[in-house]
């Protein structure tokens, strides 16, 4: 089997401007405050934040992955570990910081792997250390390893939002030169995950995510690099997927989910590509300032410009 394509591209020429717009913390103001405190060395604020997060696993994973991207996170997490060697929070934060640095080529991947295992041993019921491993292996590991780690996460929390997105991104990269294939396994996986989740679960949006991730892969070779011109979102199957997802959003919108803006951006992108201006406008109103780089960056576009252009089009259509 040939090696998988590289992970989604970076922001490219829009890196500096995108950094001013895209904040991985999204609308989590408590997370933003704790991250600012961590940057000043006040790791006790992070300890308190993770304590009140408890076993809200989607929120815990979101908060730890965002905190780990703070440039000083690893150093302060290690200070926290020195003060509290048995702290699951300190161990998870250090492990995720090492994962982030390993993906940037600043740490050995094996160091990050060992840190994730150590964190998992301190909190056997917590999927967050396994999420760290999955983030790492989504880019560096074998398919077998990615599937095993996904199962480790699901064994602890079956509806883990971030883990499902990572699996879809990896599965979409199989058969990169096959063209549009409505029977591609990424669609089967997304449909299965959406069907087995509770009725109000945001995993209902996964078929839309699968469609966008598959476009990212195909646009690197066999499809148009212009998502609107590609026709990827206007076939019968695509319309069924988009309509079902939008109908779910209208009925079940989860205002309390920590990563709901990720889903909103995928939905708005899909409706823009489908040419449904009024529906896209409703989604852009919900997104507000909380844009995400994916999928606006697909395939290697300036996500800031792509988002602004799509939003202006949608809001001008109503």
VENSUL-V478494 format. One record per residue. RES is the residue in three letters. SS is DSSP state (~ for helix, > for strand, _ for the rest). PSI is psi in radians with two decimals (none if undefined). OMEGA is omega in whole degrees, -180 to 180 (999 if undefined). Layout:
res={RES,RES}
ss={SS,SS}
psi={PSI,PSI}
omega={OMEGA,OMEGA}
//
This chain:
res={UNK,UNK,UNK,UNK,UNK,UNK,UNK,UNK,UNK,UNK,UNK,UNK,UNK,UNK,UNK,UNK,UNK,UNK,UNK,UNK,UNK,UNK,UNK,UNK,UNK,UNK,UNK,UNK,UNK,UNK,UNK,UNK,UNK,UNK,UNK,UNK,UNK,UNK,UNK,UNK,UNK,UNK,UNK,UNK,UNK,UNK,UNK,UNK,UNK,UNK,UNK,UNK,UNK,UNK,UNK,UNK,UNK,UNK,UNK,UNK,UNK,UNK,UNK,UNK,UNK,UNK,UNK,UNK,UNK,UNK,UNK,UNK,UNK,UNK,UNK,UNK,UNK,UNK,UNK,UNK,UNK,UNK,UNK,UNK,UNK,UNK,UNK,UNK,UNK,UNK,UNK,UNK,UNK,UNK,UNK,UNK,UNK,UNK,UNK,UNK,UNK,UNK,UNK,UNK,UNK,UNK,UNK,UNK,UNK,UNK,UNK,UNK,UNK,UNK,UNK,UNK,UNK,UNK,UNK,UNK,UNK,UNK,UNK,UNK,UNK,UNK,UNK,UNK,UNK,UNK,UNK,UNK,UNK,UNK,UNK,UNK,UNK,UNK,UNK,UNK,UNK,UNK,UNK,UNK,UNK,UNK,UNK,UNK,UNK,UNK,UNK,UNK,UNK,UNK,UNK,UNK,UNK,UNK,UNK,UNK,UNK,UNK,UNK,UNK,UNK,UNK,UNK,UNK,UNK,UNK,UNK,UNK,UNK,UNK,UNK,UNK,UNK,UNK,UNK,UNK,UNK,UNK,UNK,UNK,UNK,UNK,UNK,UNK,UNK,UNK,UNK,UNK,UNK,UNK,UNK,UNK,UNK,UNK,UNK,UNK,UNK,UNK,UNK,UNK,UNK,UNK,UNK,UNK,UNK,UNK,UNK,UNK,UNK,UNK,UNK,UNK,UNK,UNK,UNK,UNK,UNK,UNK,UNK,UNK,UNK,UNK,UNK,UNK,UNK,UNK,UNK,UNK,UNK,UNK,UNK,UNK,UNK,UNK,UNK,UNK,UNK,UNK,UNK,UNK,UNK,UNK,UNK,UNK,UNK,UNK,UNK,UNK,UNK,UNK,UNK,UNK,UNK,UNK,UNK,UNK,UNK,UNK,UNK,UNK,UNK,UNK,UNK,UNK,UNK,UNK,UNK,UNK,UNK,UNK,UNK,UNK,UNK,UNK,UNK,UNK,UNK,UNK,UNK,UNK,UNK,UNK,UNK,UNK,UNK,UNK,UNK,UNK,UNK,UNK,UNK,UNK,UNK,UNK,UNK,UNK,UNK,UNK,UNK,UNK,UNK,UNK,UNK,UNK,UNK,UNK,UNK,UNK,UNK,UNK,UNK,UNK,UNK,UNK}
ss={_,_,_,_,_,_,_,_,_,_,_,~,~,~,~,~,~,~,~,~,~,_,_,_,_,_,_,_,~,~,~,~,~,~,~,~,~,~,~,_,_,_,~,~,~,~,~,~,~,~,~,~,~,_,_,_,~,~,~,~,~,~,~,~,~,~,~,~,_,_,_,_,~,~,~,~,~,~,~,~,~,~,~,_,_,_,_,~,~,~,~,~,~,~,~,~,~,~,~,~,~,~,~,_,_,_,_,_,~,~,~,~,~,~,~,~,~,~,~,~,~,~,_,_,_,_,_,~,~,~,~,~,~,~,~,~,~,~,~,~,_,_,~,~,~,~,~,~,~,~,~,~,~,~,~,~,_,_,_,_,~,~,~,~,~,~,~,~,~,~,~,_,_,_,_,_,_,_,_,_,_,_,_,_,~,~,~,~,~,~,~,~,~,~,~,~,_,_,_,_,_,~,~,~,~,~,~,~,~,~,~,~,~,~,~,~,~,~,_,_,_,_,_,_,_,_,_,_,_,_,_,_,_,_,_,~,~,~,~,~,~,~,~,~,~,~,~,~,~,~,~,~,_,_,_,_,_,_,_,~,~,~,~,~,~,~,~,~,~,~,~,~,~,~,_,_,~,~,~,~,~,~,~,~,~,~,~,_,_,_,_,_,~,~,~,~,_,_,_,_,_,_,~,~,~,~,~,~,~,~,~,~,~,~,~,~,_,_}
psi={2.26,2.70,2.62,2.74,2.84,2.85,2.97,2.54,2.79,-3.08,-0.20,-2.39,-0.31,0.27,-0.92,-0.78,-0.70,-0.63,-0.44,-0.26,-0.76,2.08,2.05,-0.35,-0.34,-2.25,0.32,1.59,-0.57,-0.67,-0.74,-0.74,-0.74,-0.64,-0.72,-0.69,-0.71,-0.68,-0.43,0.13,0.12,1.30,-0.27,-0.53,-0.64,-0.71,-0.79,-0.73,-0.82,-0.52,-0.78,-0.38,-0.63,-2.33,0.48,1.52,-0.66,-0.74,-0.71,-0.79,-0.74,-0.82,-0.73,-0.74,-0.62,-0.80,-0.63,-0.35,-0.21,2.22,-0.52,0.10,-0.77,-0.79,-0.78,-0.56,-0.66,-0.63,-0.75,-0.73,-0.63,-0.69,-0.61,1.39,-0.43,0.29,2.05,-0.62,-0.80,-0.74,-0.73,-0.73,-0.77,-0.73,-0.80,-0.62,-0.67,-0.67,-0.83,-0.76,-0.62,-0.69,-0.39,0.00,0.32,-0.13,2.77,2.33,-0.63,-0.55,-0.74,-0.71,-0.80,-0.66,-0.67,-0.70,-0.69,-0.71,-0.69,-0.61,-0.53,-0.39,1.35,-0.44,-0.14,2.13,-0.15,-0.75,-0.64,-0.57,-0.71,-0.81,-0.70,-0.70,-0.73,-0.89,-0.33,-0.54,-0.57,-0.31,3.03,2.87,-0.68,-0.70,-0.72,-0.78,-0.70,-0.75,-0.64,-0.72,-0.62,-0.72,-0.86,-0.52,-0.42,-0.52,1.81,-0.46,0.50,2.05,-0.94,-0.73,-0.70,-0.67,-0.69,-0.71,-0.73,-0.72,-0.70,-0.78,-0.59,-0.37,-0.08,2.50,1.02,-0.41,0.32,-0.20,-3.01,2.05,1.80,-0.21,0.15,2.51,-0.40,-0.56,-0.69,-0.76,-0.80,-0.74,-0.74,-0.82,-0.70,-0.66,-0.58,-0.20,2.77,2.77,-0.59,0.23,2.39,-0.10,-0.20,-0.39,-0.12,-0.64,-0.58,-0.73,-0.75,-0.70,-0.72,-0.71,-0.63,-0.66,-0.74,-0.74,-0.82,-0.60,-0.24,-0.15,-1.01,-0.19,2.85,2.46,-0.10,1.91,-0.56,-0.73,-0.28,-0.45,0.09,-0.41,0.16,0.01,2.97,-0.79,-0.75,-0.77,-0.69,-0.74,-0.82,-0.73,-0.74,-0.72,-0.72,-0.68,-0.67,-0.77,-0.73,-0.62,-0.61,0.25,2.20,1.73,-0.27,-0.06,2.34,-0.38,0.40,-0.50,-0.42,-0.85,-0.73,-0.68,-0.68,-0.73,-0.77,-0.71,-0.78,-0.77,-0.60,-0.84,-0.49,-0.26,0.37,1.47,-0.77,-0.73,-0.71,-0.70,-0.72,-0.67,-0.71,-0.62,-0.70,-0.62,-0.72,-2.27,0.04,1.10,2.72,2.59,-0.65,2.37,0.24,-0.41,-0.18,2.30,1.78,0.81,2.88,1.88,-0.55,-0.86,-0.70,-0.74,-0.84,-0.70,-0.79,-0.70,-0.75,-0.71,-0.81,-0.81,-0.44,-0.19,-0.09,none}
omega={-180,179,-179,175,178,178,-178,-175,175,-173,177,-174,180,-172,-176,-179,-180,-179,179,-174,-173,177,-177,179,-179,-173,-179,-175,177,177,179,180,180,178,178,178,179,179,178,178,-178,-177,178,177,178,177,180,-180,-178,178,-179,177,176,-177,168,-165,177,-179,179,178,179,-176,-179,-179,178,179,-178,180,175,-174,-178,-172,-175,-179,-179,176,178,174,178,179,177,-180,-176,-173,-177,-178,176,-180,179,-178,179,180,178,-179,180,177,177,176,180,-180,178,179,175,180,-177,177,176,178,-180,177,178,179,-180,180,178,178,178,178,179,180,180,-178,-174,-177,-173,177,-172,176,178,173,177,177,-179,177,-180,-174,174,178,-170,-171,175,178,180,180,179,179,179,-179,175,178,177,178,-177,178,-180,177,-169,-174,-175,-173,-176,-178,179,177,179,179,-180,178,-179,-180,-179,-176,175,178,-173,-176,-174,-177,-179,-178,-177,180,180,-173,180,178,177,180,-179,180,178,-178,179,-177,-177,-179,175,-174,-177,-177,176,174,175,-179,-174,177,176,178,179,-180,179,-179,177,176,179,-178,-177,-178,175,-179,-167,180,177,178,174,-174,180,-178,-174,-176,-175,-175,-174,176,-177,-179,180,-180,179,-180,-177,-179,180,-179,180,177,177,-178,-180,-175,-168,-174,-178,180,-173,-175,-174,-178,-176,180,172,179,-180,179,176,179,-180,178,-179,-179,174,-179,180,-179,-179,-172,-177,179,177,-179,178,180,178,176,179,-179,-177,-179,-170,175,176,-178,176,6,-176,179,-176,-9,-179,176,173,-173,178,-179,-180,179,-178,180,-179,180,179,178,-177,-177,175,-177,-177,999}
//
